[in-house]
Amino acid sequence: MNIELRHLRYFVAVAEELHFGRAAARLNISQPPLSQQILLLEEQIGARLLARTNRSVSLTAAGAQFLADARQILGQVETAASRAARLHLGETGELRLGLTASAPFIKTVSDALLLYRQRYPDVHVQTQESHTREQIGPLGDGSLDLGLMRNTPLPDTLCWRVALREPMLAMVHHSHPLAGRARISLRELAAEPFVFFDPLAGTGLYDDILGLLQRYGVTPSVTQEVGEAMTILGLVAAGLGVSILPASYRRLRLEEICWLPLEEPDAISELWLVWAKHRELSAPARHFIELLGEPSLS
């Protein structure tokens, strides 16, 4: 049996029109080839589908059943084609996105996520919050499509773009003597009890902030080591020390914390958009990159 989709379309047209001339016009073909194809279809099936007279065409019982099935098959083919096309265009599917703890607080990122949801409502966005270093493995093995992380040494298997550059700010309790200053230097924090990340936490901000302090010869007096930036905020708000974090964390607006600009011009943190070099980006991933803009490629 060698039934093609065009045979189904021909038959549906004749069955709906119950007239070979009108069906041929609808299909934009001549009537004799249409009649021949219907006869060929009936031979393939081994059943008479249409009862023909000189004046009329009607469906047989087998023809009525075949019409219902043919419509269903054609509908399934159209649905399958539409699904494949939408997936190819990135209108459906899944975006698996790794996020550092700070990423949701960055307006550029939250705005991009909102716009992405509005433009591609049928794409499932699966976010995974993890520290910078924890994203490297999943990006390499394909568990994540994209990662938003702080600048950190990356293997050659990963590509990155700068998604955002933002200043790093000092944080002190609002009752601290430095709280009234317009800006301060890193050296003024050297003698203060410093709330900082645990070096084993895996956050890119650890290397980022520590590297900044070391460039200016400042060795912080770390009295509290924690795993999350949120904990740093809470401890500074409780008056247990000072710290440094990217400016995006100001969006939390804790009344107890005073944020102070730093005098050092290179007190800057970068947020990177990262993906695997050897793996083709999915359409949903490409769309998200476009929404974040296209800064210089590393």
TADATA-V451928 format. One record per residue. RES is the residue in one letter. D_CENTER is the distance of its C-alpha to the mean C-alpha in Angstrom with 2 decimals. Layout:
RES,D_CENTER
RES,D_CENTER
This chain:
M,45.21
N,43.22
I,41.68
E,39.05
L,36.64
R,38.87
H,41.74
L,39.86
R,39.07
Y,42.71
F,44.01
V,41.83
A,43.03
V,46.67
A,46.33
E,44.91
E,47.40
L,50.32
H,51.61
F,51.16
G,51.77
R,49.18
A,46.66
A,47.34
A,46.89
R,43.60
L,42.38
N,43.90
I,46.14
S,49.91
Q,51.56
P,53.36
P,50.28
L,48.59
S,51.64
Q,51.70
Q,48.06
I,48.72
L,51.82
L,49.90
L,47.30
E,50.12
E,51.66
Q,48.46
I,48.11
G,51.84
A,52.15
R,53.29
L,50.48
L,52.33
A,55.92
R,57.34
T,60.54
N,61.87
R,60.73
S,57.65
V,54.64
S,53.46
L,51.18
T,52.74
A,51.52
A,49.64
G,48.23
A,46.98
Q,45.17
F,43.76
L,42.55
A,40.53
D,39.02
A,38.42
R,36.54
Q,34.33
I,33.68
L,32.89
G,30.55
Q,28.70
V,28.49
E,27.11
T,24.51
A,23.52
A,23.36
S,21.29
R,18.73
A,18.61
A,18.37
R,15.53
L,13.54
H,14.59
L,13.60
G,10.03
E,11.48
T,11.16
G,9.83
E,7.18
L,3.77
R,5.77
L,5.52
G,9.12
L,10.79
T,14.43
A,16.64
S,17.05
A,13.52
P,13.51
F,16.92
I,16.02
K,16.25
T,14.25
V,11.15
S,12.11
D,12.92
A,9.67
L,7.96
L,11.08
L,11.16
Y,7.79
R,9.32
Q,12.53
R,11.79
Y,9.83
P,11.50
D,11.76
V,8.24
H,8.20
V,5.67
Q,7.54
T,8.18
Q,11.08
E,13.46
S,15.60
H,17.80
T,17.23
R,19.48
E,18.11
Q,14.74
I,16.71
G,17.88
P,14.72
L,13.11
G,16.42
D,16.87
G,13.52
S,12.74
L,9.55
D,7.45
L,7.08
G,9.35
L,10.62
M,14.32
R,17.78
N,19.80
T,21.44
P,23.11
L,20.80
P,22.04
D,22.53
T,19.99
L,17.05
C,16.21
W,15.24
R,15.24
V,16.51
A,14.11
L,17.01
R,20.63
E,22.36
P,25.86
M,26.84
L,29.31
A,32.12
M,32.32
V,35.70
H,37.18
H,38.55
S,42.09
H,41.78
P,44.23
L,41.48
A,39.72
G,41.80
R,41.01
A,39.13
R,37.63
I,38.56
S,38.64
L,37.20
R,40.77
E,41.47
L,39.05
A,40.79
A,43.29
E,41.06
P,39.77
F,36.18
V,33.35
F,30.89
F,28.32
D,29.68
P,29.51
L,28.31
A,25.33
G,23.01
T,21.58
G,21.35
L,23.16
Y,26.25
D,26.83
D,25.75
I,28.28
L,30.94
G,30.90
L,31.44
L,34.35
Q,35.89
R,35.90
Y,38.23
G,40.30
V,39.18
T,39.21
P,37.82
S,39.88
V,37.20
T,38.55
Q,35.44
E,32.66
V,29.59
G,26.22
E,24.02
A,23.92
M,24.52
T,27.74
I,28.78
L,28.47
G,30.52
L,33.20
V,33.62
A,33.89
A,36.56
G,38.49
L,38.22
G,37.28
V,35.34
S,32.11
I,29.58
L,25.91
P,23.48
A,24.18
S,20.92
Y,22.57
R,25.21
R,23.10
L,24.41
R,27.87
L,30.13
E,33.68
E,35.20
I,33.28
C,34.33
W,31.92
L,33.83
P,32.85
L,33.90
E,36.44
E,34.96
P,33.09
D,30.72
A,29.51
I,25.95
S,22.73
E,19.73
L,16.08
W,14.49
L,11.17
V,11.94
W,11.46
A,14.22
K,16.89
H,18.34
R,15.43
E,14.28
L,10.70
S,9.32
A,9.26
P,5.76
A,5.08
R,8.22
H,7.62
F,5.35
I,8.24
E,10.65
L,10.02
L,10.74
G,13.74
E,15.32
P,17.70
S,19.98
L,18.92
S,20.56
